[in-house]
């Protein structure tokens, strides 16, 4: 049986995404724009497709409209391959009137939908991580080990595990113990990788390391149903630890770039890293492309610009501006004389017509994008924003909080202009 017919992929759409607010104020986490032209959800979906898995469910419950539009306009499979990407939003049933209470609860409530697609294995993935992974490798190890559950794990220096869930494994990678966010050095020492497992690594670390869970699980179908025959709400904190000593749990060691984009700061850093000459995540990998919506936009146009390490999305127009270490999304507009540094501009969903531009001028409303003679540093400018001429936006030295009547939020030291916000000319933060 091929991988595509034996495995179902389930992508967790996340809860309210409060740690990513205000980027999640009007969209769910998987729909947050990434790297100029993608959405976060494109990462796990592309990993599935590149691994021969084309039956994918996305579980979500908050602000799903933009995610629905993106999925429906992007992922179309031929009718003979049996592939699909389906969004399953939280719904009221005779058994429950509540929202999903956690990752495990979300999967439990949708088991009846999974049954319609014949399968042996269920792969559970996060919708807010940046990584490239061939899932065939973890599936092959799962089958070879005759495992009930296999967890993807990444080596992390022992000094950095206090915010992660770590696992103790034998030399055969069978899991014997978990610890959630251990802080006691004596406890951490018990989870340090053995010499035999260090020998499995392509680039052995210079210091002692532990295996941290990536939140990626492969379950045998019957084991998943049995593991969820209870009221446990969360996989990482409850379901997986509860299977220790009862089922065969194994770790699959992943050796590559992986970033959990769960906070505004993590999102900011991961995006800007893509503008580096040799970024840790390579969107130019020819053998495992990242897919997204084909928008048929024109090529970007740059007039007399000074550009230094910048990613520019399709259909953008930059005029006599200076940009250093920036990521610009599709349909980004940067006015003449503006200077942007360490900034993410998510762009716009549409172009304005000549009539709209004339109406803007008459009403004194800035056009979409960044106006003339602006100074922006260390910021995220969300979609469809209007930044008037002469604005200065810089979070340096400023406290986290709300500014400009809530149109600007500083969080984790990053300045965020809300989606659809309008900043009057001369605004300074």
Secondary structure, DSSP 8 states (H G I E B T S, - for coil): --HHHHEEEEEE--S--GGGTTTTSSS-GGGSEETTTEETHHHHHHHHHHTT--EEEEEE-SS-HHHHHHHHHH----TTTT-EEEEEE----SS--S---SHHHHHHHHHHHHTTS--SEEEEEESSEEE---HHHHHHHHHHTT-SEEEEEEEEEGGG-TTSEEEEE-TT-BEEEEEES---HHHHHTTB--HHHHTT-SS--SS-EEEEEEEEEEEEHHHHHHHTSS----IIIIIHHHHTTTS-EEEEEE-S-EEE--SHHHHHHHHHHTTSTT-SS-TT-TTS------------EEES-EEEEEEE-TT-EEES-EEEEEEE-TT-EE-TT-EEEEEEE---SS---HHHHHHHHHHT---SEE-TT-EEEEEEE-TT-EE-TT-EEE-TT--SEEEGGGTEEEETTEEEE-TT-EE-TT-B-
